[in-house]
Amino acid sequence: MFTTFVSMPSTAVSSASTSPEPPPRPRPRQKRSQVAKACDWCRVHRIKCDNDHPCNNCKSRGGNCSNSGALKQATLPHAYREIERLKQRVQELEAELKKERENEKPIHQLHTPPSSSPPARLHDREFELRIDPDLTDGAAKRFWEGIHISTARSPQKTWYGSSSLYYFIGRINTFLTSTMHPDHSTHRMLPNSASKLLDGPTTLSREDSDTHNVNQGEESLHAGEFLTPTQEEYFLELFWQSYYTAYPILDEGQFKEHYHSLWTDSDKERKPSALVDIVIAICMQYGMALLPGVGRGLSAASRAAVMTNDATIAGRWHYRRCQTLLAGELEAPTISTLQCHILCSIYLCCGSFQNMADNACAQAARTAYMLGLHLEPPAEMPRREKEMRKRLWWTLYVLESKMSMKLGRPFLLHDDNTTCGLPSDDREIALISGSSFALLGENVTWLTWSLHNAKLILAARTAYTAFYDCKAPSIANVGNGQTIWDDLQTLGAYADLMAPHSERIDEWLRGVPLTLKTKRLNGGVPFSTDRTPLDIEQFAPLWLQRQRLLLELMYHNLSANLFRQFIIFSPNGPPTSLSDSNATKCAAHAMALTHMMHQVLSTTSILAGWHEAFQWQWNSAMTLVGFVLAYPQGATTPAARIAIDISVAVFENFGNSFAQAASAANIMRDLSAKVDYRIEQSMGRLNLTQNNLKQQSHQEELHIVTTGMDSGYESLVDSNFSSVPSDGSLTFDDEAAQEMQAVLAQSIDMTFDVDTYNDFDMLWSNMGGNFIEC
């Protein structure tokens, strides 16, 4: 058998012995680049565009390409990625917000001032603003009361706060109306003054209208009655010995140089100057009141006639010209402008134009802020100029504080935005200040007084602010329609509040150098209320004697005002011991001031014609009247009653110079009669009470022995007389008196006349019930 081999090609053998090769993989398709936006040419011709700038098609054809690359790619993947990023960011922000809400206080607990606007997110309950109702509802607020009264010629009433004398006189009037006579008027207890007859110091009377034709504009600078050069020199020299040491706001050397420059063109008429005019006006006002015996020999009614015998409006034409010149300085004020506003306020206050004085003081306050006096002077400024700016600021601060506390109105100058330090009083600054006053011992200069006067005002203002702060917790205890005098517990809380502030004022007193204290005779202590006679240093400079007296009188006046609110006219029960003590302190300071004024005016001329001293005396006299009416049987009442008579003598002394003081003397004489009646009424009731109590004891013994039964007399006596206030101010009306009289007549067959105590009409017909019209 034969095997046949078939030969195969070599290639076939080789492939059979090895594995076949896999086919080659196709190349992956290149991803088409996406174009955010094709250019205009490619889009029109419907051809593929790219992201180059310009695109390749436009490059090859050599044309302009609209694809500049300004647009950002906004493809769908880009959009998805951006959405995911934003979602993640929102989650992070929500987590942060939740954390912040957990840490912060709820916004409804924050009290926003009424002037601020609520947030705009009203739809979010978490951010809804909830305003305290006390800030929006005026009826819910707790404020001290005030009085609306017309104190000027106009019938328009103005508001005075509870710290003002006007409000205290209103309380006295309310008490007199309710207990003595139904026709009392507060206006009858205000002295006659120029402000009650004239709208302002430059208002023309009928006589002036016939003899003067005052025009507006340029002619008003020369209208009126002005002084000769000799007369001007007299009043200007008077300024440096009087107001200058009490209000050190001028540089004597610079002022005199300025005054002499006004006479360069003529020796008969000087150039107008607002500063010179107001200095002359204020010294004319003081100088005319300084003249002795102007009103001597005249009747009481003639001396009280303002239009014929009043120095308070002297210098009116110079004041008018000053105001005309100041009108051109309102937009660009200077230091001289501020000095004029301060002196205008003093002039108006002494002339009894209280509201005009307050307005002038407000102008001075805004001008001081415009000039930046509330800030510490620059370090590179000369010391003489720096100290002058400080004295200007603190003199204005003292003036404004006194006026605001006296009128009971909000302060205009505040400590929060003030960095100006107190002025210096060392010998160097006293020598370079432009004056030639003698140096005193104990490192005391003529500037030391103003420094301690500012410190006194600071201490008194701190106490005043704490007392009249409406946010004080104790005021919340007083219900609607009530005052602190209706709640003795609240009054006692305020008495506790005053204790630390009284200590601060005493601390100020310990820092006053002996050189600024007036010595006392008989071992008396300066600045005390022991009423010992003054030992006035005979050969001391007049300005120093006046500084000593003014500082002590201001201390007594401020202290009396701070304690006056503790005088209670109609207590619901016995006053707290501390509040009663504060009322006694008030009377003690008022009596000390009255005794000082009487001795100084009757033996010296230091305070003759000083209008502010008269105003302090009027304030003290009315305070003493209120004290005696409220406490007719108090331990201090006899001394206070004597001080009222002494105040009449003080007003008569001042009345020789200006009519307002003579009018005050007439009013005080009439009030003295009411005070005496109140004392006699209280003593009669007290004696009657004591007799009835004795009779009650006797009748009790008699009934126990005879019948052992209660006749009803004891319960009646208990209901009417068992509760006797410590001051003796009993409530004893007509009905109770008649009932008592009938019971006593039936029980013990005893009659006694009580008409003296309940028939007010008969009493007033004998002594004259109406106050003198002022």
Secondary structure, DSSP 8 states (H G I E B T S, - for coil): ---------HHHHHHHHS-----------------SS--HHHHHHT----SSSS-HHHHHHT---S--S-S----HHHHHHHHHHHHHHHHHHHHHHHHHHHHS--GGGS---TTS---S-TT-GGG-----HHHH-GGG-----EEEE--SSSS--EEEETTSHHHHHHHHHHHHHHHT-TT--GGGGS---GGGT-SSTT---HHHHHH----SGGGGGT-S----HHHHHHHHHHHHTTHHHHS--S-HHHHHHHHHHTTSS-SSS----HHHHHHHHHHHHHHHHHSTTSSTTS-HHHHT-TTTS--TTTTHHHHHHHHHHHGGGSSS--HHHHHHHHHHHHHHHHTT-HHHHHHHHHHHHHHHHHHTTTS---TTS-HHHHHHHHHHHHHHHHHHHHHHHHHT---SS-STT--------SHHHHHSSS------STT--TTHHHHHHHHHHHHHHHHHHHHS-TT-GGGGGS-TT--GGG-HHHHHHHHHHHHHHHHHHHHHHHHS-GGGS-EESTT--TTSSS---EE--TTS-HHHHHHHHHHHHHHHHHHHHHHGGG--SS-SS---HHHHHHHHHHHHHHHHHHHHHHHHHHH-STTTT-HHHHHHHHHHHHHHHHHHHH-TT-TTHHHHHHHHHHHHHHHHHHHTT-HHHHHHHHHHHHHHHHHHHHHHHHHHHHHHHHHHHHHHHHHHHHHHHHT-S--SHHHHHHHHHS---TT------HHHHHHHHHHHHHHH------HHHH-HHHHHHHH--S----
